[in-house]
Amino acid sequence: MNAISGSCNCGQITVKLDKKPDSTCLCHCTDCQRFSGAPMSGNFIVQKDEVHIEGPVKRWAGKGASGNAVERYFCPNCV
């Protein structure tokens, strides 16, 4: 699979992955439910250096329900 790209709803932020994700998952933890506003969130598992984010992102960092570090980036305009 070639590179994958996408954007936020308003188009201010673009995201590009250099290659197919290492893994994908649906997470049902309360942290992901709160962040997504849904019963689950869909996630790509990728290496940090394979992701290219452009635009005025806001960052949230914390710990997930697993205790592992979690970083979330989002568009301040689409929130």
The first five atom37 places (N, CA, C, CB, O) and aatype in JSON, in Angstrom:
{
  "aatype": [12, 2, 0, 9, 15, 7, 15, 4, 2, 4, 7, 5, 9, 16, 19, 11, 10, 3, 11, 11, 14, 3, 15, 16, 4, 10, 4, 8, 4, 16, 3, 4, 5, 1, 13, 15, 7, 0, 14, 12, 15, 7, 2, 13, 9, 19, 5, 11, 3, 6, 19, 8, 9, 6, 7, 14, 19, 11, 1, 17, 0, 7, 11, 7, 0, 15, 7, 2, 0, 19, 6, 1, 18, 13, 4, 14, 2, 4, 19],
  "atom_mask": [
    [1, 1, 1, 1, 1],
    [1, 1, 1, 1, 1],
    [1, 1, 1, 1, 1],
    [1, 1, 1, 1, 1],
    [1, 1, 1, 1, 1],
    [1, 1, 1, 0, 1],
    [1, 1, 1, 1, 1],
    [1, 1, 1, 1, 1],
    [1, 1, 1, 1, 1],
    [1, 1, 1, 1, 1],
    [1, 1, 1, 0, 1],
    [1, 1, 1, 1, 1],
    [1, 1, 1, 1, 1],
    [1, 1, 1, 1, 1],
    [1, 1, 1, 1, 1],
    [1, 1, 1, 1, 1],
    [1, 1, 1, 1, 1],
    [1, 1, 1, 1, 1],
    [1, 1, 1, 1, 1],
    [1, 1, 1, 1, 1],
    [1, 1, 1, 1, 1],
    [1, 1, 1, 1, 1],
    [1, 1, 1, 1, 1],
    [1, 1, 1, 1, 1],
    [1, 1, 1, 1, 1],
    [1, 1, 1, 1, 1],
    [1, 1, 1, 1, 1],
    [1, 1, 1, 1, 1],
    [1, 1, 1, 1, 1],
    [1, 1, 1, 1, 1],
    [1, 1, 1, 1, 1],
    [1, 1, 1, 1, 1],
    [1, 1, 1, 1, 1],
    [1, 1, 1, 1, 1],
    [1, 1, 1, 1, 1],
    [1, 1, 1, 1, 1],
    [1, 1, 1, 0, 1],
    [1, 1, 1, 1, 1],
    [1, 1, 1, 1, 1],
    [1, 1, 1, 1, 1],
    [1, 1, 1, 1, 1],
    [1, 1, 1, 0, 1],
    [1, 1, 1, 1, 1],
    [1, 1, 1, 1, 1],
    [1, 1, 1, 1, 1],
    [1, 1, 1, 1, 1],
    [1, 1, 1, 1, 1],
    [1, 1, 1, 1, 1],
    [1, 1, 1, 1, 1],
    [1, 1, 1, 1, 1],
    [1, 1, 1, 1, 1],
    [1, 1, 1, 1, 1],
    [1, 1, 1, 1, 1],
    [1, 1, 1, 1, 1],
    [1, 1, 1, 0, 1],
    [1, 1, 1, 1, 1],
    [1, 1, 1, 1, 1],
    [1, 1, 1, 1, 1],
    [1, 1, 1, 1, 1],
    [1, 1, 1, 1, 1],
    [1, 1, 1, 1, 1],
    [1, 1, 1, 0, 1],
    [1, 1, 1, 1, 1],
    [1, 1, 1, 0, 1],
    [1, 1, 1, 1, 1],
    [1, 1, 1, 1, 1],
    [1, 1, 1, 0, 1],
    [1, 1, 1, 1, 1],
    [1, 1, 1, 1, 1],
    [1, 1, 1, 1, 1],
    [1, 1, 1, 1, 1],
    [1, 1, 1, 1, 1],
    [1, 1, 1, 1, 1],
    [1, 1, 1, 1, 1],
    [1, 1, 1, 1, 1],
    [1, 1, 1, 1, 1],
    [1, 1, 1, 1, 1],
    [1, 1, 1, 1, 1],
    [1, 1, 1, 1, 1]
  ],
  "atom_positions": [
    [[0.84, -1.17, 0.0], [0.0, 0.0, 0.0], [0.88, 1.24, 0.0], [-0.95, 0.0, 1.21], [1.91, 1.29, 0.68]],
    [[0.48, 2.22, -0.77], [1.22, 3.47, -0.84], [0.88, 4.36, 0.35], [0.92, 4.2, -2.15], [0.19, 3.95, 1.28]],
    [[1.38, 5.57, 0.29], [1.13, 6.53, 1.36], [-0.37, 6.76, 1.53], [1.85, 7.86, 1.06], [-1.15, 6.6, 0.59]],
    [[-0.75, 7.14, 2.73], [-2.14, 7.46, 3.05], [-2.19, 8.92, 3.46], [-2.71, 6.52, 4.19], [-1.29, 9.4, 4.15]],
    [[-3.22, 9.64, 3.04], [-3.34, 11.03, 3.44], [-4.78, 11.34, 3.8], [-2.85, 11.97, 2.32], [-5.71, 10.65, 3.39]],
    [[-4.94, 12.4, 4.57], [-6.27, 12.84, 4.96], [-6.19, 14.24, 5.53], [0.0, 0.0, 0.0], [-5.12, 14.84, 5.59]],
    [[-7.34, 14.74, 5.94], [-7.37, 16.08, 6.52], [-8.49, 16.16, 7.54], [-7.55, 17.15, 5.42], [-9.35, 15.28, 7.62]],
    [[-8.46, 17.23, 8.31], [-9.57, 17.49, 9.23], [-10.77, 17.95, 8.41], [-9.18, 18.57, 10.32], [-10.67, 18.12, 7.2]],
    [[-11.88, 18.14, 9.06], [-13.11, 18.5, 8.37], [-13.02, 19.84, 7.65], [-14.26, 18.53, 9.34], [-13.55, 19.98, 6.55]],
    [[-12.35, 20.82, 8.25], [-12.26, 22.14, 7.63], [-11.08, 22.26, 6.65], [-12.13, 23.2, 8.7], [-11.0, 23.23, 5.91]],
    [[-10.18, 21.28, 6.64], [-9.07, 21.27, 5.7], [-7.82, 21.99, 6.15], [0.0, 0.0, 0.0], [-6.83, 22.02, 5.41]],
    [[-7.82, 22.58, 7.34], [-6.62, 23.3, 7.81], [-5.46, 22.38, 8.13], [-6.96, 24.12, 9.04], [-4.3, 22.78, 8.05]],
    [[-5.78, 21.13, 8.5], [-4.75, 20.19, 8.9], [-4.71, 19.02, 7.92], [-4.98, 19.68, 10.34], [-5.75, 18.45, 7.58]],
    [[-3.51, 18.68, 7.48], [-3.34, 17.5, 6.64], [-2.44, 16.5, 7.37], [-2.74, 17.87, 5.25], [-1.53, 16.88, 8.11]],
    [[-2.73, 15.24, 7.13], [-1.95, 14.16, 7.74], [-1.54, 13.22, 6.63], [-2.77, 13.4, 8.85], [-2.36, 12.84, 5.79]],
    [[-0.27, 12.83, 6.61], [0.24, 11.88, 5.62], [1.02, 10.79, 6.34], [1.13, 12.58, 4.56], [1.84, 11.07, 7.22]],
    [[0.77, 9.56, 5.96], [1.54, 8.41, 6.46], [2.41, 7.93, 5.31], [0.61, 7.26, 6.99], [1.93, 7.82, 4.18]],
    [[3.68, 7.65, 5.59], [4.6, 7.21, 4.55], [4.25, 5.84, 4.0], [6.0, 7.19, 5.08], [4.53, 5.54, 2.83]],
    [[3.63, 5.0, 4.83], [3.33, 3.64, 4.41], [2.11, 3.12, 5.16], [4.53, 2.71, 4.64], [1.56, 3.8, 6.03]],
    [[1.73, 1.93, 4.83], [0.61, 1.28, 5.5], [0.87, 1.24, 7.0], [0.39, -0.15, 4.93], [2.01, 1.0, 7.42]],
    [[-0.16, 1.46, 7.84], [0.04, 1.39, 9.29], [0.53, 0.01, 9.73], [-1.27, 1.73, 10.02], [0.21, -0.99, 9.1]],
    [[1.3, -0.02, 10.82], [1.75, -1.29, 11.38], [0.57, -2.12, 11.85], [2.73, -1.04, 12.53], [0.59, -3.35, 11.77]],
    [[-0.46, -1.44, 12.34], [-1.63, -2.12, 12.87], [-2.79, -1.13, 12.93], [-1.34, -2.74, 14.28], [-2.57, 0.08, 12.91]],
    [[-3.99, -1.64, 13.01], [-5.16, -0.81, 13.24], [-5.94, -1.43, 14.39], [-6.04, -0.67, 11.95], [-5.85, -2.63, 14.63]],
    [[-6.71, -0.62, 15.08], [-7.51, -1.17, 16.18], [-8.71, -0.29, 16.46], [-6.67, -1.33, 17.44], [-8.74, 0.9, 16.12]],
    [[-9.69, -0.88, 17.08], [-10.82, -0.16, 17.64], [-10.65, -0.21, 19.15], [-12.21, -0.76, 17.18], [-10.5, -1.3, 19.71]],
    [[-10.68, 0.93, 19.79], [-10.49, 0.97, 21.24], [-11.79, 1.4, 21.9], [-9.34, 1.94, 21.62], [-12.45, 2.34, 21.46]],
    [[-12.15, 0.7, 22.96], [-13.38, 0.98, 23.7], [-13.11, 1.55, 25.09], [-14.2, -0.29, 23.83], [-14.04, 1.65, 25.9]],
    [[-11.87, 1.93, 25.4], [-11.57, 2.43, 26.74], [-12.29, 3.76, 26.97], [-10.02, 2.61, 26.94], [-12.66, 4.45, 26.02]],
    [[-12.49, 4.11, 28.21], [-13.24, 5.33, 28.52], [-12.52, 6.59, 28.02], [-13.47, 5.44, 30.03], [-13.18, 7.56, 27.67]],
    [[-11.19, 6.57, 27.98], [-10.44, 7.71, 27.47], [-10.76, 7.93, 25.98], [-8.92, 7.5, 27.67], [-11.02, 9.06, 25.56]],
    [[-10.73, 6.86, 25.2], [-11.04, 6.98, 23.77], [-12.51, 7.32, 23.54], [-10.69, 5.67, 23.04], [-12.84, 8.06, 22.61]],
    [[-13.39, 6.8, 24.37], [-14.8, 7.14, 24.26], [-15.01, 8.63, 24.51], [-15.64, 6.3, 25.25], [-15.76, 9.29, 23.79]],
    [[-14.36, 9.16, 25.53], [-14.48, 10.58, 25.86], [-13.94, 11.44, 24.72], [-13.73, 10.9, 27.18], [-14.56, 12.43, 24.33]],
    [[-12.79, 11.06, 24.2], [-12.16, 11.87, 23.15], [-12.96, 11.85, 21.86], [-10.74, 11.38, 22.89], [-13.12, 12.88, 21.21]],
    [[-13.47, 10.67, 21.48], [-14.17, 10.55, 20.2], [-15.65, 10.91, 20.3], [-14.04, 9.14, 19.68], [-16.27, 11.23, 19.29]],
    [[-16.2, 10.87, 21.5], [-17.63, 11.11, 21.65], [-18.46, 9.96, 21.11], [0.0, 0.0, 0.0], [-19.63, 10.14, 20.78]],
    [[-17.86, 8.79, 21.04], [-18.51, 7.61, 20.49], [-18.18, 6.4, 21.38], [-18.07, 7.35, 19.02], [-17.34, 6.51, 22.28]],
    [[-18.82, 5.25, 21.14], [-18.53, 4.07, 21.96], [-17.13, 3.5, 21.74], [-19.55, 3.0, 21.67], [-16.67, 2.66, 22.51]],
    [[-16.44, 3.96, 20.68], [-15.09, 3.47, 20.38], [-14.39, 4.49, 19.49], [-15.14, 2.08, 19.69], [-15.0, 5.42, 18.98]],
    [[-13.1, 4.29, 19.31], [-12.35, 5.1, 18.35], [-11.55, 4.16, 17.46], [-11.4, 6.12, 19.08], [-11.05, 3.13, 17.91]],
    [[-11.43, 4.53, 16.2], [-10.59, 3.79, 15.25], [-9.21, 4.4, 15.24], [0.0, 0.0, 0.0], [-9.06, 5.62, 15.18]],
    [[-8.18, 3.55, 15.3], [-6.81, 4.05, 15.42], [-5.85, 3.33, 14.48], [-6.32, 3.9, 16.85], [-5.98, 2.13, 14.25]],
    [[-4.91, 4.09, 13.94], [-3.77, 3.53, 13.21], [-2.6, 3.48, 14.2], [-3.41, 4.38, 11.92], [-2.39, 4.42, 14.96]],
    [[-1.86, 2.39, 14.19], [-0.64, 2.29, 14.99], [0.53, 2.47, 14.03], [-0.55, 0.89, 15.77], [0.75, 1.65, 13.14]],
    [[1.27, 3.57, 14.21], [2.36, 3.91, 13.29], [3.57, 4.41, 14.07], [1.91, 4.99, 12.28], [3.46, 4.8, 15.23]],
    [[4.72, 4.38, 13.41], [5.93, 4.95, 13.99], [5.86, 6.47, 13.85], [7.21, 4.38, 13.29], [5.4, 6.98, 12.83]],
    [[6.29, 7.18, 14.86], [6.19, 8.64, 14.87], [6.85, 9.3, 13.66], [6.8, 9.18, 16.14], [6.33, 10.27, 13.12]],
    [[8.0, 8.77, 13.23], [8.71, 9.39, 12.12], [8.07, 9.09, 10.76], [10.14, 8.91, 12.11], [8.53, 9.62, 9.74]],
    [[7.03, 8.27, 10.72], [6.32, 7.96, 9.48], [5.05, 8.79, 9.31], [5.96, 6.48, 9.44], [4.33, 8.63, 8.32]],
    [[4.78, 9.68, 10.27], [3.59, 10.52, 10.25], [4.01, 11.97, 10.03], [2.77, 10.37, 11.56], [4.93, 12.47, 10.68]],
    [[3.32, 12.65, 9.12], [3.61, 14.06, 8.83], [2.31, 14.84, 8.97], [4.23, 14.24, 7.38], [1.37, 14.65, 8.2]],
    [[2.28, 15.72, 9.95], [1.1, 16.52, 10.24], [1.43, 17.97, 9.94], [0.62, 16.34, 11.71], [2.42, 18.5, 10.45]],
    [[0.61, 18.61, 9.12], [0.81, 20.02, 8.8], [-0.44, 20.8, 9.15], [1.17, 20.2, 7.31], [-1.56, 20.35, 8.9]],
    [[-0.24, 21.97, 9.72], [-1.35, 22.83, 10.09], [-1.3, 23.18, 11.56], [0.0, 0.0, 0.0], [-0.45, 22.67, 12.29]],
    [[-2.2, 24.04, 11.99], [-2.2, 24.54, 13.36], [-2.86, 23.57, 14.35], [-2.91, 25.89, 13.42], [-3.98, 23.8, 14.79]],
    [[-2.16, 22.5, 14.68], [-2.74, 21.49, 15.56], [-2.66, 21.88, 17.03], [-2.03, 20.16, 15.35], [-1.78, 22.63, 17.46]],
    [[-3.6, 21.35, 17.79], [-3.52, 21.38, 19.25], [-3.13, 19.98, 19.67], [-4.89, 21.85, 19.93], [-3.48, 19.01, 19.0]],
    [[-2.42, 19.87, 20.77], [-1.91, 18.58, 21.24], [-2.42, 18.32, 22.64], [-0.37, 18.53, 21.21], [-2.44, 19.21, 23.49]],
    [[-2.82, 17.09, 22.86], [-3.17, 16.63, 24.2], [-2.3, 15.43, 24.49], [-4.69, 16.28, 24.32], [-2.21, 14.53, 23.66]],
    [[-1.66, 15.4, 25.65], [-0.84, 14.26, 26.05], [-1.27, 13.81, 27.43], [0.67, 14.62, 26.03], [-1.55, 14.63, 28.3]],
    [[-1.31, 12.52, 27.61], [-1.71, 11.98, 28.9], [-1.46, 10.48, 28.9], [0.0, 0.0, 0.0], [-0.67, 9.96, 28.12]],
    [[-2.16, 9.79, 29.8], [-2.06, 8.34, 29.87], [-3.41, 7.74, 29.55], [-1.57, 7.88, 31.27], [-4.45, 8.23, 30.01]],
    [[-3.4, 6.69, 28.76], [-4.62, 5.98, 28.46], [-5.01, 5.07, 29.61], [0.0, 0.0, 0.0], [-4.31, 4.99, 30.61]],
    [[-6.14, 4.4, 29.45], [-6.62, 3.48, 30.48], [-5.6, 2.36, 30.76], [-7.96, 2.87, 30.07], [-5.58, 1.8, 31.85]],
    [[-4.77, 2.05, 29.77], [-3.74, 1.02, 29.92], [-2.57, 1.49, 30.77], [-3.24, 0.58, 28.56], [-1.77, 0.68, 31.25]],
    [[-2.47, 2.8, 30.96], [-1.32, 3.38, 31.65], [-0.23, 3.82, 30.68], [0.0, 0.0, 0.0], [0.73, 4.46, 31.09]],
    [[-0.38, 3.48, 29.4], [0.59, 3.88, 28.39], [0.39, 5.34, 27.99], [0.48, 2.98, 27.15], [-0.71, 5.87, 28.07]],
    [[1.47, 5.98, 27.55], [1.4, 7.37, 27.1], [0.54, 7.45, 25.84], [2.81, 7.93, 26.83], [0.61, 6.59, 24.96]],
    [[-0.26, 8.5, 25.76], [-1.13, 8.74, 24.61], [-0.95, 10.19, 24.19], [-2.63, 8.43, 24.94], [-0.97, 11.09, 25.03]],
    [[-0.78, 10.43, 22.9], [-0.75, 11.78, 22.35], [-1.86, 11.88, 21.33], [0.66, 12.12, 21.71], [-2.02, 11.0, 20.48]],
    [[-2.63, 12.93, 21.41], [-3.7, 13.17, 20.45], [-3.5, 14.57, 19.88], [-5.12, 13.01, 21.12], [-3.22, 15.52, 20.61]],
    [[-3.65, 14.67, 18.58], [-3.54, 15.94, 17.89], [-4.87, 16.22, 17.22], [-2.36, 15.93, 16.84], [-5.49, 15.32, 16.66]],
    [[-5.32, 17.46, 17.29], [-6.6, 17.77, 16.7], [-6.63, 19.21, 16.21], [-7.73, 17.53, 17.71], [-5.79, 20.03, 16.59]],
    [[-7.6, 19.49, 15.37], [-7.75, 20.81, 14.79], [-8.49, 21.71, 15.77], [-8.5, 20.74, 13.45], [-9.57, 21.36, 16.24]],
    [[-7.93, 22.87, 16.1], [-8.62, 23.78, 17.02], [-9.87, 24.39, 16.41], [-7.67, 24.89, 17.45], [-10.75, 24.87, 17.13]],
    [[-9.97, 24.38, 15.1], [-11.14, 24.94, 14.42], [-12.29, 23.95, 14.35], [-10.75, 25.38, 13.02], [-13.46, 24.35, 14.43]],
    [[-11.99, 22.67, 14.19], [-13.03, 21.65, 14.05], [-13.57, 21.14, 15.38], [-12.49, 20.49, 13.25], [-14.59, 20.45, 15.41]],
    [[-12.91, 21.46, 16.47], [-13.32, 20.96, 17.78], [-14.69, 21.42, 18.03], [-12.4, 21.41, 18.9], [-15.26, 21.12, 19.07]]
  ]
}
